[in-house]
Amino acid sequence: MQFGFSYVGLIYLIMLALPNIIWTKHQPKGYQEYESKENKALQLLERVGQFAVSGLVLMFKDFNVKTWSGWSWWLILSFSLMLIYEVYWIRYFRSA
């Protein structure tokens, strides 16, 4: 792996942070009661994902798009999962 700036990592970081920033401005009423009942395993997975995205993908320029390779499939899978994450946030914001 080569150290350097990854613009793909920056895109992922923005996609991860934007819903959380919006959510802090528009927390639902009574969220404090609900917060204590959230699934701890899902909270842990979210925190690990945030740490990995924040730290690792910005540090390695190997994540930038280059020629097609076997790693391109991982990038497609990763981007698909990130889009699903965004869709679920949108559904959350639109729900009552």
N, CA, C and O of each residue as an XYZ file, in Angstrom:
384
protein
N       0.838     -1.176      0.000
C       0.000      0.000      0.000
C       0.882      1.237      0.000
O       1.953      1.273      0.605
N       0.389      2.243     -0.700
C       1.130      3.493     -0.791
C       0.398      4.580     -0.013
O      -0.812      4.759     -0.152
N       1.155      5.297      0.803
C       0.563      6.401      1.546
C       0.316      7.572      0.609
O       1.093      7.819     -0.312
N      -0.743      8.269      0.847
C      -1.097      9.436      0.051
C      -2.567      9.752      0.260
O      -3.239      9.094      1.054
N      -3.068     10.750     -0.445
C      -4.457     11.169     -0.294
C      -5.343     10.354     -1.231
O      -5.000     10.136     -2.393
N      -6.484      9.908     -0.714
C      -7.436      9.140     -1.509
C      -8.719      9.943     -1.682
O      -9.432     10.196     -0.710
N      -9.016     10.344     -2.923
C     -10.267     11.069     -3.161
C     -11.466     10.145     -3.018
O     -12.550     10.607     -2.664
N     -11.303      8.866     -3.280
C     -12.379      7.901     -3.051
C     -12.676      7.825     -1.554
O     -13.837      7.766     -1.151
N     -11.639      7.827     -0.742
C     -11.816      7.828      0.707
C     -12.539      9.073      1.188
O     -13.360      9.000      2.103
N     -12.243     10.217      0.580
C     -12.924     11.455      0.943
C     -14.409     11.375      0.607
O     -15.244     11.828      1.390
N     -14.745     10.807     -0.541
C     -16.153     10.634     -0.928
C     -16.863      9.742      0.084
O     -17.981     10.045      0.502
N     -16.227      8.657      0.474
C     -16.816      7.755      1.469
C     -16.994      8.461      2.818
O     -18.011      8.281      3.488
N     -16.027      9.241      3.201
C     -16.110      9.961      4.467
C     -17.271     10.956      4.451
O     -17.993     11.080      5.440
N     -17.451     11.651      3.353
C     -18.575     12.585      3.224
C     -19.896     11.828      3.255
O     -20.845     12.251      3.916
N     -19.958     10.691      2.529
C     -21.196      9.897      2.511
C     -21.519      9.348      3.898
O     -22.691      9.183      4.237
N     -20.524      9.071      4.683
C     -20.733      8.559      6.033
C     -21.133      9.672      6.998
O     -21.994      9.469      7.853
N     -20.522     10.832      6.869
C     -20.728     11.911      7.829
C     -21.989     12.726      7.569
O     -22.626     13.182      8.518
N     -22.359     12.919      6.326
C     -23.474     13.803      6.005
C     -24.783     13.408      6.682
O     -25.419     14.274      7.282
N     -25.220     12.151      6.620
C     -26.465     11.807      7.322
C     -26.371     12.022      8.829
O     -27.348     12.423      9.461
N     -25.209     11.759      9.401
C     -25.039     11.951     10.843
C     -25.110     13.430     11.222
O     -25.650     13.775     12.273
N     -24.576     14.290     10.386
C     -24.645     15.730     10.642
C     -26.090     16.203     10.549
O     -26.555     16.960     11.401
N     -26.798     15.759      9.517
C     -28.212     16.119      9.374
C     -29.012     15.592     10.559
O     -29.883     16.285     11.083
N     -28.717     14.378     10.975
C     -29.451     13.770     12.086
C     -29.286     14.559     13.380
O     -30.241     14.696     14.144
N     -28.087     15.080     13.635
C     -27.875     15.841     14.870
C     -28.719     17.103     14.903
O     -29.082     17.578     15.980
N     -29.034     17.650     13.742
C     -29.867     18.855     13.678
C     -31.354     18.525     13.791
O     -32.145     19.388     14.171
N     -31.746     17.295     13.468
C     -33.157     16.911     13.423
C     -33.421     15.631     14.208
O     -34.034     14.700     13.685
N     -32.972     15.576     15.442
C     -33.231     14.393     16.271
C     -34.715     14.291     16.578
O     -35.360     15.303     16.853
N     -35.266     13.080     16.535
C     -36.687     12.924     16.857
C     -36.957     13.203     18.334
O     -36.075     13.070     19.181
N     -38.190     13.588     18.615
C     -38.578     13.838     20.002
C     -38.568     12.525     20.769
O     -38.985     11.493     20.244
N     -38.100     12.560     21.989
C     -38.056     11.358     22.812
C     -36.955     10.391     22.432
O     -37.012      9.218     22.799
N     -35.945     10.862     21.698
C     -34.887      9.958     21.246
C     -34.073      9.421     22.421
O     -33.582      8.294     22.354
N     -33.921     10.179     23.474
C     -33.113      9.734     24.608
C     -33.652      8.432     25.189
O     -32.874      7.577     25.611
N     -34.964      8.274     25.216
C     -35.558      7.028     25.712
C     -35.269      5.874     24.763
O     -34.979      4.758     25.193
N     -35.350      6.156     23.474
C     -35.120      5.123     22.461
C     -33.648      4.721     22.396
O     -33.317      3.564     22.138
N     -32.781      5.689     22.633
C     -31.336      5.470     22.519
C     -30.853      4.347     23.434
O     -29.981      3.565     23.054
N     -31.414      4.267     24.627
C     -30.986      3.231     25.565
C     -31.407      1.832     25.125
O     -30.864      0.840     25.613
N     -32.372      1.745     24.205
C     -32.859      0.449     23.728
C     -32.230      0.008     22.408
O     -32.551     -1.067     21.902
N     -31.335      0.827     21.844
C     -30.714      0.477     20.564
C     -29.834     -0.753     20.708
O     -29.276     -1.025     21.772
N     -29.727     -1.479     19.620
C     -28.912     -2.686     19.573
C     -27.432     -2.311     19.713
O     -26.893     -1.575     18.886
N     -26.793     -2.810     20.743
C     -25.387     -2.468     21.026
C     -24.444     -3.018     19.953
O     -23.429     -2.398     19.636
N     -24.780     -4.173     19.402
C     -23.928     -4.754     18.354
C     -23.933     -3.866     17.111
O     -22.890     -3.663     16.489
N     -25.102     -3.337     16.747
C     -25.172     -2.449     15.584
C     -24.443     -1.136     15.847
O     -23.808     -0.584     14.949
N     -24.534     -0.640     17.073
C     -23.790      0.572     17.424
C     -22.286      0.335     17.295
O     -21.559      1.187     16.785
N     -21.830     -0.817     17.756
C     -20.412     -1.150     17.656
C     -19.974     -1.242     16.200
O     -18.924     -0.713     15.836
N     -20.768     -1.908     15.362
C     -20.435     -2.013     13.939
C     -20.380     -0.638     13.279
O     -19.513     -0.380     12.444
N     -21.293      0.232     13.651
C     -21.284      1.578     13.083
C     -20.019      2.327     13.486
O     -19.395      2.983     12.651
N     -19.639      2.236     14.745
C     -18.430      2.931     15.216
C     -17.161      2.376     14.557
O     -16.268      3.138     14.186
N     -17.086      1.063     14.415
C     -15.918      0.453     13.755
C     -15.858      0.916     12.303
O     -14.785      1.254     11.803
N     -17.001      0.934     11.626
C     -17.046      1.405     10.243
C     -16.639      2.856     10.120
O     -15.912      3.220      9.195
N     -17.091      3.684     11.029
C     -16.714      5.093     10.997
C     -15.217      5.273     11.200
O     -14.581      6.076     10.518
N     -14.666      4.527     12.135
C     -13.225      4.612     12.386
C     -12.433      4.166     11.156
O     -11.477      4.828     10.752
N     -12.836      3.048     10.571
C     -12.110      2.516      9.402
C     -12.173      3.483      8.237
O     -11.161      3.749      7.589
N     -13.355      4.006      7.968
C     -13.499      4.943      6.858
C     -12.710      6.212      7.131
O     -11.995      6.707      6.260
N     -12.840      6.732      8.332
C     -12.186      7.996      8.657
C     -10.665      7.905      8.579
O     -10.004      8.813      8.077
N     -10.137      6.834      9.065
C      -8.682      6.732      9.124
C      -8.034      6.100      7.908
O      -7.134      6.680      7.300
N      -8.483      4.938      7.566
C      -7.766      4.146      6.580
C      -7.914      4.618      5.142
O      -6.922      4.697      4.418
N      -9.130      4.933      4.714
C      -9.307      5.224      3.298
C      -8.734      6.563      2.880
O      -8.479      6.773      1.694
N      -8.528      7.465      3.807
C      -7.892      8.725      3.449
C      -6.373      8.605      3.363
O      -5.726      9.384      2.663
N      -5.807      7.635      4.070
C      -4.346      7.523      4.163
C      -3.703      6.796      2.990
O      -2.519      7.006      2.725
N      -4.437      5.953      2.285
C      -3.828      5.133      1.251
C      -4.363      5.504     -0.119
O      -5.558      5.366     -0.382
N      -3.485      5.974     -0.989
C      -3.931      6.360     -2.322
C      -4.202      5.152     -3.212
O      -4.660      5.306     -4.345
N      -3.925      3.965     -2.715
C      -4.242      2.759     -3.474
C      -5.745      2.588     -3.681
O      -6.167      1.850     -4.572
N      -6.558      3.265     -2.862
C      -8.005      3.153     -2.988
C      -8.551      3.976     -4.148
O      -9.719      3.816     -4.505
N      -7.750      4.847     -4.747
C      -8.213      5.645     -5.876
C      -8.466      4.740     -7.078
O      -7.812      3.710     -7.243
N      -9.416      5.136     -7.906
C      -9.792      4.336     -9.072
C      -8.669      4.383    -10.097
O      -8.165      5.451    -10.444
N      -8.289      3.205    -10.572
C      -7.248      3.091    -11.590
C      -7.780      2.171    -12.684
O      -8.965      2.216    -13.014
N      -6.946      1.375    -13.221
C      -7.389      0.414    -14.227
C      -8.206     -0.686    -13.563
O      -8.115     -0.900    -12.354
N      -8.993     -1.370    -14.356
C      -9.852     -2.442    -13.840
C      -8.999     -3.590    -13.322
O      -8.067     -4.037    -13.990
N      -9.331     -4.066    -12.117
C      -8.618     -5.197    -11.532
C      -9.588     -5.970    -10.653
O     -10.767     -5.624    -10.576
N      -9.104     -7.007     -9.995
C      -9.936     -7.778     -9.088
C     -10.427     -6.948     -7.913
O     -11.510     -7.194     -7.382
N      -9.631     -5.963     -7.507
C     -10.040     -5.089     -6.405
C     -11.199     -4.187     -6.795
O     -11.894     -3.674     -5.918
N     -11.422     -3.982     -8.073
C     -12.536     -3.144     -8.527
C     -13.872     -3.721     -8.077
O     -14.807     -2.978     -7.780
N     -13.959     -5.054     -8.028
C     -15.193     -5.689     -7.551
C     -15.450     -5.344     -6.087
O     -16.597     -5.123     -5.698
N     -14.393     -5.294     -5.271
C     -14.546     -4.915     -3.869
C     -15.010     -3.468     -3.751
O     -15.822     -3.137     -2.887
N     -14.492     -2.614     -4.620
C     -14.905     -1.218     -4.605
C     -16.380     -1.101     -4.984
O     -17.114     -0.324     -4.374
N     -16.814     -1.859     -5.973
C     -18.222     -1.850     -6.373
C     -19.102     -2.355     -5.228
O     -20.137     -1.757     -4.932
N     -18.700     -3.443     -4.588
C     -19.458     -3.975     -3.451
C     -19.503     -2.963     -2.316
O     -20.563     -2.723     -1.738
N     -18.377     -2.380     -1.998
C     -18.298     -1.394     -0.930
C     -19.179     -0.185     -1.231
O     -19.895      0.300     -0.355
N     -19.126      0.293     -2.454
C     -19.932      1.456     -2.829
C     -21.421      1.108     -2.785
O     -22.240      1.936     -2.388
N     -21.770     -0.106     -3.187
C     -23.170     -0.546     -3.118
C     -23.664     -0.572     -1.681
O     -24.776     -0.125     -1.401
N     -22.855     -1.086     -0.772
C     -23.228     -1.099      0.646
C     -23.355      0.312      1.211
O     -24.224      0.575      2.042
N     -22.492      1.217      0.764
C     -22.580      2.600      1.222
C     -23.854      3.251      0.703
O     -24.476      4.038      1.417
N     -24.254      2.940     -0.522
C     -25.508      3.472     -1.047
C     -26.704      2.941     -0.259
O     -27.653      3.682     -0.003
N     -26.667      1.673      0.124
C     -27.730      1.107      0.951
C     -27.791      1.840      2.286
O     -28.879      2.133      2.783
N     -26.641      2.136      2.864
C     -26.566      2.914      4.106
C     -27.249      4.268      3.928
O     -28.010      4.694      4.796
N     -26.986      4.946      2.815
C     -27.589      6.244      2.543
C     -29.102      6.126      2.367
O     -29.851      6.967      2.863
N     -29.553      5.092      1.666
C     -30.989      4.884      1.445
C     -31.713      4.675      2.771
O     -32.797      5.220      2.983
N     -31.119      3.893      3.658
C     -31.757      3.669      4.956
C     -31.805      4.938      5.789
O     -32.762      5.133      6.539
N     -30.815      5.802      5.685
C     -30.869      7.087      6.379
C     -31.992      7.944      5.813
O     -32.726      8.585      6.565
N     -32.128      7.956      4.499
C     -33.204      8.737      3.869
C     -34.562      8.222      4.337
O     -35.452      9.008      4.662
N     -34.717      6.906      4.369
C     -35.975      6.321      4.852
C     -36.214      6.696      6.316
O     -37.348      6.961      6.714
N     -35.159      6.717      7.102
C     -35.274      7.086      8.518
C     -35.744      8.538      8.658
O     -36.626      8.833      9.465
N     -35.153      9.439      7.872
C     -35.512     10.849      7.957
C     -36.955     11.096      7.512
O     -37.617     12.000      8.022
N     -37.435     10.307      6.577
C     -38.799     10.501      6.063
C     -39.849      9.816      6.929
O     -41.036     10.122      6.814
N     -39.431      8.895      7.794
C     -40.407      8.196      8.631
C     -40.911      9.106      9.741
O     -40.295     10.116     10.081
N     -42.039      8.718     10.284
C     -42.641      9.543     11.348
C     -41.927      9.346     12.665
O     -42.298      9.959     13.666
